[in-house]
């Protein structure tokens, strides 16, 4: 049973948060390119970061900051330059950015977290950033969530934001979020930024564990192209302004809060996958019957990330053999005689044997066409059962189109 409702406001829906997105001149396009998320009070802060060995300066900066003190007041994100693989000069730019924002907000620079997105190898345009910081600070309002969501995008076609409200101890508690990501998206995070705000009071360790589990069930379960980036991060702030009793250990309140957090992350993750560069549909892969959830996750992500499966979906070709082959190479042991595959409600394989796609008695041509028509829907559901285990998991991806190649062939030109 869902114990929450969707509310307006996105990242600023929770109490005590403001945000802004402005044109600082970091992008040549003239679009919004500098975003600020600000808590009116100190907030418990947690982060999950890219697994890449080549990392942006902002990633290493945030890791160090959160290891030293798991609290923050502000998140500043620039678009246009990734500030990754920029060495000591790029690191110094990050340090200066935090210092400048701290001064503009009259807070310690140590209370600032940073994120960047854009072209790898390019440093932040610091002159533009220096001019933009006072502008974004003065623009921050409780209505500024959508502008912040616009300012963090690169090749995204749509902004990604959501907010949920639930009742805990008779008081409204909200979680809001925004994200960006369209390409260079793979499990274990990717060119994807996610920012979460919450007005519940929660202990530092518990908030971090909640975020990690939520990310594992959401952002780590999506793929567009199998590429992990240098700048991935999900940053989450909880400022306690709902005035509920602090959640410090596993309880009914903790479980409700984590369920809300997971729902926010999954909504944003699916929005990233659906907005994959050149994509025409979202692919959802549900795997069951595995020995455990981890094994099911491995199979689901392998299928969702298969270039052959993604290409077949784009071509509206119900080629179940590609799904079976991807499941078989996922590195999870199962008996092929127990493999079952469905496309929506259409049974393609049962107990390892191919099935007629349509039991209505139509001709073979029409049976094929029925499955092909299903592949024209906005969300394509692929269900795979690999045995009698209790493990299950879901992964999300998108189709692979001509447009994806065009976008990435011309990305830096």
Residue, then its C-alpha position, 0 to 999 in steps of 0.5 A: x500500500x502506498x502511504x504517500x502522495x505526489x506534490x508540486x515543488x520538486x527539490x524545494x517541496x521539503x521545508x527549509x529548502x530554496x533553489x535556483x538555476x541561472x545563465x552564468x555563461x558556462x554553456x555556449x548555448x546560452x541556456x541555464x548552466x548553474x544550479x544552487x540547492x540551499x538548506x536554511x539550516x545545517x542538513x545531514x548529508x550523504x552521497x554515493x559516487x562514481x566507481x570510475x578510477x578517473x573522477x572529476x574534481x567535484x567527486x573527490x572534493x565531496x568524498x573528502x568533505x563528507x568523510x570529514x563531516x556528514x553535513x552541508x548547507x548547499x549544493x552547487x552544480x555547474x553544467x558545460x564543463x565536467x572538470x574531470x581529468x583536469x589535474x591540480x588546476x581543476x582541483x584548485x578550481x573546485x576548492x575556489x568554487x566552494x570558498x566563493x559560494x561560502x562567502x556569498x552565503x555567509x557560511x563556511x566553504x566546508x558546508x558546500x558540496x559540488x557537482x559538475x557535468x559537461x565535457x571531460x577534460x575541460x576546466x570550469x570557466x571560472x570567470x563566468x562562474x565567479x560572476x554567476x555565484x552572486x547571481x544564483x545566490x540572489x535568485x534562490x527561492x522556494x519556487x526555484x526547483x524547476x530552474x535548478x532542474x533545467x540548469x543541470x542538464x546537458x543532452x537531456x531532452x526533459x527535466x527530471x523532478x519529483x516530490x512526495x509527501x507522507x505523514x509521520x507522527x501526524x506531521x507532513x514529511x516530504x522528499x524531493x529530487x531532481x536528476x540529469x542524465x541521458x547518455x553515458x549511463x550504465x549500472x554502477x552509476x554513470x553521467x548522472x547527477x541526482x540531488x535529493x532533499x528531505x525535511x525529516x530528522x534522521x541520523x547520519x549513519x542511517x541516512x547514508x545507509x538508506x541512500x545507498x540502498x535506494x541507489x542500488x535499487x534505482x540508479x544502479x539498475x539503469x543503463x543507456x549505453x553501458x558507459x560509466x562516467x567520471x562525474x556521477x554522484x547522488x547527494x542527499x540532504x535531510x534538514x529535519x525541518x518537518x519537526x518530527x522525532x529524529x529517526x535513528x534506527x530501524x522502525x516503522x517510520x524509518x521504513x516509510x522514509x526509506x520507501x519514499x526515498x527509494x520511490x523518488x530515486x526510482x522515478x528519477x532513474x526511470x526518467x533518465x533511462x526513458x530520456x536516453x539519447x535518441x531513445x523512443x521507449x523505456x525498457x523495463x526488465x523484470x527477472x524472477x526465480x533467481x537464487x537471490x536478488x543479486x543474481x536476479x539483478x545481474x541478469x536483469x542488467x545484462x538484458x537491459x544493457x544488451x545492444x542486440x536486445x536494445x536494437x531489436x526493440x528499436x526495430x520492433x522485432x520481437x527477437x526473443x532469442x536475443x533476450x535468452x542469449x543475454x540471460x545466458x551470458x549474465x554469469x548466473x547459473x540456471x537450467x535453460x529448461x526452466x527459462x521463461x520469457x514474456x513480452x508484456x503479456x505475450x509468452x515467448x518462451x515457456x520452460x525453455x521452449x519457444x511458444x506461439x506469440x498469440x493464442x487467438x488462432x491467428x496466422x503465424x504472420x499476425x502472431x509475429x505482428x502482435x508482438x511487434x505492435x506491442x514493441x511500439x508502446x512507450x514502456x516495453x516490459x520484458x519478464x524473465x523467470x530463470x527457475x524456482x528461487x526467490x530472488x527478483x530484481x528490475x532493471x531499466x534501459x532504453x532502445x538503441x537508435x540511429x539518433x544515439x550514434x548521431x548525438x555522440x558522434x557530434x558531442x564535442x563538435 
